[in-house]
């Protein structure tokens, strides 16, 4: 059976934990999550939009 993907506790998105797991190197999940959340914070400060919407738009642009 397939595992149910956990939702991100901050943005309630199933894509954020997948991104953290793909960035994670050598089991350093704390470092990977810090990188992702800092990047999301930079998106929020530069665009003044909701960062999860910008992130989802970027993911949708990749999946042409």
N, CA, C and O atoms as a GROMACS GRO file, in nm:
protein
  256
    1UNK      N    1   0.082  -0.120   0.000
    1UNK     CA    2   0.000   0.000   0.000
    1UNK      C    3   0.086   0.126   0.000
    1UNK      O    4   0.194   0.130   0.059
    2UNK      N    5   0.036   0.228  -0.067
    2UNK     CA    6   0.106   0.355  -0.073
    2UNK      C    7   0.096   0.429   0.059
    2UNK      O    8  -0.007   0.425   0.127
    3UNK      N    9   0.204   0.498   0.094
    3UNK     CA   10   0.203   0.580   0.214
    3UNK      C   11   0.133   0.712   0.184
    3UNK      O   12   0.146   0.767   0.075
    4UNK      N   13   0.061   0.762   0.279
    4UNK     CA   14  -0.006   0.891   0.265
    4UNK      C   15   0.097   0.999   0.295
    4UNK      O   16   0.161   0.998   0.400
    5UNK      N   17   0.110   1.093   0.203
    5UNK     CA   18   0.206   1.202   0.221
    5UNK      C   19   0.161   1.294   0.333
    5UNK      O   20   0.044   1.332   0.340
    6UNK      N   21   0.254   1.329   0.419
    6UNK     CA   22   0.222   1.420   0.528
    6UNK      C   23   0.215   1.563   0.477
    6UNK      O   24   0.287   1.600   0.385
    7UNK      N   25   0.130   1.642   0.536
    7UNK     CA   26   0.117   1.782   0.499
    7UNK      C   27   0.218   1.864   0.577
    7UNK      O   28   0.257   1.830   0.688
    8UNK      N   29   0.259   1.973   0.516
    8UNK     CA   30   0.348   2.066   0.582
    8UNK      C   31   0.272   2.135   0.695
    8UNK      O   32   0.160   2.180   0.673
    9UNK      N   33   0.330   2.144   0.815
    9UNK     CA   34   0.255   2.203   0.927
    9UNK      C   35   0.232   2.354   0.914
    9UNK      O   36   0.139   2.407   0.975
   10UNK      N   37   0.312   2.423   0.836
   10UNK     CA   38   0.298   2.568   0.823
   10UNK      C   39   0.204   2.605   0.709
   10UNK      O   40   0.112   2.685   0.728
   11UNK      N   41   0.226   2.547   0.590
   11UNK     CA   42   0.149   2.586   0.471
   11UNK      C   43   0.042   2.485   0.432
   11UNK      O   44  -0.033   2.510   0.337
   12UNK      N   45   0.035   2.374   0.502
   12UNK     CA   46  -0.065   2.268   0.474
   12UNK      C   47  -0.058   2.221   0.329
   12UNK      O   48  -0.161   2.200   0.264
   13UNK      N   49   0.064   2.204   0.279
   13UNK     CA   50   0.085   2.161   0.142
   13UNK      C   51   0.161   2.029   0.140
   13UNK      O   52   0.256   2.011   0.216
   14UNK      N   53   0.120   1.934   0.055
   14UNK     CA   54   0.193   1.807   0.049
   14UNK      C   55   0.322   1.816  -0.034
   14UNK      O   56   0.402   1.724  -0.032
   15UNK      N   57   0.342   1.926  -0.106
   15UNK     CA   58   0.459   1.939  -0.192
   15UNK      C   59   0.582   1.982  -0.114
   15UNK      O   60   0.693   1.942  -0.149
   16UNK      N   61   0.566   2.062  -0.011
   16UNK     CA   62   0.679   2.113   0.067
   16UNK      C   63   0.760   2.000   0.132
   16UNK      O   64   0.883   2.003   0.122
   17UNK      N   65   0.699   1.900   0.197
   17UNK     CA   66   0.780   1.791   0.252
   17UNK      C   67   0.854   1.712   0.145
   17UNK      O   68   0.965   1.662   0.170
   18UNK      N   69   0.795   1.699   0.027
   18UNK     CA   70   0.864   1.631  -0.083
   18UNK      C   71   0.988   1.709  -0.125
   18UNK      O   72   1.092   1.651  -0.154
   19UNK      N   73   0.975   1.842  -0.129
   19UNK     CA   74   1.089   1.927  -0.163
   19UNK      C   75   1.198   1.915  -0.056
   19UNK      O   76   1.316   1.905  -0.089
   20UNK      N   77   1.158   1.917   0.069
   20UNK     CA   78   1.255   1.905   0.179
   20UNK      C   79   1.328   1.771   0.170
   20UNK      O   80   1.449   1.765   0.188
   21UNK      N   81   1.254   1.664   0.142
   21UNK     CA   82   1.316   1.532   0.132
   21UNK      C   83   1.410   1.523   0.012
   21UNK      O   84   1.510   1.452   0.019
   22UNK      N   85   1.379   1.592  -0.096
   22UNK     CA   86   1.468   1.587  -0.211
   22UNK      C   87   1.594   1.672  -0.190
   22UNK      O   88   1.699   1.641  -0.246
   23UNK      N   89   1.584   1.776  -0.110
   23UNK     CA   90   1.701   1.859  -0.079
   23UNK      C   91   1.787   1.794   0.030
   23UNK      O   92   1.908   1.817   0.036
   24UNK      N   93   1.725   1.713   0.115
   24UNK     CA   94   1.794   1.654   0.228
   24UNK      C   95   1.915   1.571   0.183
   24UNK      O   96   1.905   1.490   0.092
   25UNK      N   97   2.027   1.594   0.249
   25UNK     CA   98   2.150   1.522   0.219
   25UNK      C   99   2.202   1.458   0.346
   25UNK      O  100   2.219   1.525   0.448
   26UNK      N  101   2.227   1.330   0.341
   26UNK     CA  102   2.288   1.256   0.452
   26UNK      C  103   2.203   1.264   0.579
   26UNK      O  104   2.258   1.267   0.690
   27UNK      N  105   2.071   1.266   0.564
   27UNK     CA  106   1.982   1.264   0.678
   27UNK      C  107   1.966   1.394   0.754
   27UNK      O  108   1.912   1.395   0.864
   28UNK      N  109   2.012   1.504   0.697
   28UNK     CA  110   2.006   1.635   0.765
   28UNK      C  111   1.876   1.705   0.730
   28UNK      O  112   1.875   1.802   0.654
   29UNK      N  113   1.766   1.656   0.786
   29UNK     CA  114   1.635   1.712   0.754
   29UNK      C  115   1.617   1.852   0.810
   29UNK      O  116   1.549   1.934   0.748
   30UNK      N  117   1.675   1.880   0.925
   30UNK     CA  118   1.664   2.013   0.984
   30UNK      C  119   1.730   2.118   0.898
   30UNK      O  120   1.676   2.228   0.882
   31UNK      N  121   1.845   2.085   0.842
   31UNK     CA  122   1.916   2.179   0.755
   31UNK      C  123   1.837   2.200   0.627
   31UNK      O  124   1.824   2.313   0.579
   32UNK      N  125   1.784   2.091   0.571
   32UNK     CA  126   1.707   2.101   0.447
   32UNK      C  127   1.579   2.183   0.468
   32UNK      O  128   1.544   2.264   0.382
   33UNK      N  129   1.512   2.164   0.580
   33UNK     CA  130   1.389   2.241   0.604
   33UNK      C  131   1.422   2.388   0.628
   33UNK      O  132   1.344   2.476   0.589
   34UNK      N  133   1.535   2.416   0.692
   34UNK     CA  134   1.576   2.555   0.711
   34UNK      C  135   1.601   2.623   0.577
   34UNK      O  136   1.563   2.738   0.558
   35UNK      N  137   1.665   2.552   0.483
   35UNK     CA  138   1.690   2.606   0.350
   35UNK      C  139   1.558   2.637   0.279
   35UNK      O  140   1.543   2.744   0.220
   36UNK      N  141   1.464   2.544   0.285
   36UNK     CA  142   1.336   2.561   0.215
   36UNK      C  143   1.257   2.676   0.275
   36UNK      O  144   1.204   2.759   0.201
   37UNK      N  145   1.249   2.684   0.407
   37UNK     CA  146   1.169   2.789   0.470
   37UNK      C  147   1.234   2.926   0.454
   37UNK      O  148   1.162   3.027   0.446
   38UNK      N  149   1.368   2.934   0.448
   38UNK     CA  150   1.433   3.062   0.421
   38UNK      C  151   1.405   3.105   0.277
   38UNK      O  152   1.384   3.224   0.251
   39UNK      N  153   1.405   3.010   0.184
   39UNK     CA  154   1.374   3.043   0.045
   39UNK      C  155   1.230   3.092   0.032
   39UNK      O  156   1.202   3.186  -0.042
   40UNK      N  157   1.139   3.028   0.104
   40UNK     CA  158   0.999   3.071   0.100
   40UNK      C  159   0.985   3.210   0.162
   40UNK      O  160   0.906   3.291   0.114
   41UNK      N  161   1.061   3.238   0.266
   41UNK     CA  162   1.061   3.372   0.326
   41UNK      C  163   1.112   3.477   0.230
   41UNK      O  164   1.059   3.588   0.227
   42UNK      N  165   1.214   3.444   0.151
   42UNK     CA  166   1.265   3.538   0.052
   42UNK      C  167   1.163   3.562  -0.058
   42UNK      O  168   1.150   3.674  -0.108
   43UNK      N  169   1.090   3.457  -0.096
   43UNK     CA  170   0.984   3.474  -0.197
   43UNK      C  171   0.880   3.572  -0.143
   43UNK      O  172   0.833   3.659  -0.216
   44UNK      N  173   0.843   3.557  -0.016
   44UNK     CA  174   0.741   3.644   0.044
   44UNK      C  175   0.788   3.788   0.050
   44UNK      O  176   0.709   3.880   0.025
   45UNK      N  177   0.915   3.810   0.084
   45UNK     CA  178   0.963   3.947   0.098
   45UNK      C  179   0.983   4.015  -0.037
   45UNK      O  180   0.966   4.136  -0.048
   46UNK      N  181   1.020   3.939  -0.139
   46UNK     CA  182   1.046   4.001  -0.270
   46UNK      C  183   0.920   4.020  -0.354
   46UNK      O  184   0.911   4.117  -0.428
   47UNK      N  185   0.824   3.928  -0.344
   47UNK     CA  186   0.708   3.937  -0.431
   47UNK      C  187   0.586   3.998  -0.365
   47UNK      O  188   0.495   4.043  -0.434
   48UNK      N  189   0.583   4.001  -0.231
   48UNK     CA  190   0.469   4.052  -0.156
   48UNK      C  191   0.341   3.974  -0.184
   48UNK      O  192   0.230   4.023  -0.161
   49UNK      N  193   0.357   3.850  -0.235
   49UNK     CA  194   0.243   3.762  -0.260
   49UNK      C  195   0.250   3.646  -0.163
   49UNK      O  196   0.346   3.631  -0.088
   50UNK      N  197   0.147   3.564  -0.166
   50UNK     CA  198   0.147   3.444  -0.083
   50UNK      C  199   0.252   3.347  -0.138
   50UNK      O  200   0.240   3.306  -0.254
   51UNK      N  201   0.352   3.310  -0.059
   51UNK     CA  202   0.463   3.231  -0.113
   51UNK      C  203   0.424   3.092  -0.161
   51UNK      O  204   0.485   3.039  -0.254
   52UNK      N  205   0.323   3.031  -0.100
   52UNK     CA  206   0.283   2.898  -0.145
   52UNK      C  207   0.220   2.904  -0.283
   52UNK      O  208   0.233   2.809  -0.360
   53UNK      N  209   0.150   3.015  -0.315
   53UNK     CA  210   0.093   3.030  -0.448
   53UNK      C  211   0.202   3.046  -0.553
   53UNK      O  212   0.193   2.989  -0.662
   54UNK      N  213   0.306   3.123  -0.521
   54UNK     CA  214   0.418   3.141  -0.613
   54UNK      C  215   0.489   3.008  -0.633
   54UNK      O  216   0.527   2.974  -0.745
   55UNK      N  217   0.507   2.933  -0.526
   55UNK     CA  218   0.572   2.803  -0.535
   55UNK      C  219   0.491   2.706  -0.619
   55UNK      O  220   0.547   2.636  -0.704
   56UNK      N  221   0.359   2.701  -0.597
   56UNK     CA  222   0.274   2.611  -0.677
   56UNK      C  223   0.273   2.651  -0.823
   56UNK      O  224   0.270   2.564  -0.910
   57UNK      N  225   0.277   2.780  -0.853
   57UNK     CA  226   0.284   2.826  -0.992
   57UNK      C  227   0.414   2.782  -1.057
   57UNK      O  228   0.415   2.740  -1.172
   58UNK      N  229   0.523   2.790  -0.982
   58UNK     CA  230   0.653   2.746  -1.035
   58UNK      C  231   0.653   2.596  -1.061
   58UNK      O  232   0.705   2.552  -1.164
   59UNK      N  233   0.595   2.519  -0.972
   59UNK     CA  234   0.588   2.374  -0.992
   59UNK      C  235   0.500   2.341  -1.112
   59UNK      O  236   0.533   2.252  -1.190
   60UNK      N  237   0.389   2.411  -1.128
   60UNK     CA  238   0.302   2.388  -1.243
   60UNK      C  239   0.369   2.426  -1.374
   60UNK      O  240   0.343   2.364  -1.477
   61UNK      N  241   0.455   2.528  -1.373
   61UNK     CA  242   0.528   2.566  -1.493
   61UNK      C  243   0.632   2.461  -1.531
   61UNK      O  244   0.664   2.445  -1.649
   62UNK      N  245   0.684   2.391  -1.433
   62UNK     CA  246   0.780   2.284  -1.462
   62UNK      C  247   0.711   2.166  -1.527
   62UNK      O  248   0.765   2.107  -1.621
   63UNK      N  249   0.592   2.132  -1.479
   63UNK     CA  250   0.518   2.016  -1.529
   63UNK      C  251   0.435   2.054  -1.651
   63UNK      O  252   0.312   2.060  -1.644
   64UNK      N  253   0.501   2.079  -1.760
   64UNK     CA  254   0.430   2.120  -1.882
   64UNK      C  255   0.362   2.001  -1.945
   64UNK      O  256   0.297   2.015  -2.049
   0.00000   0.00000   0.00000
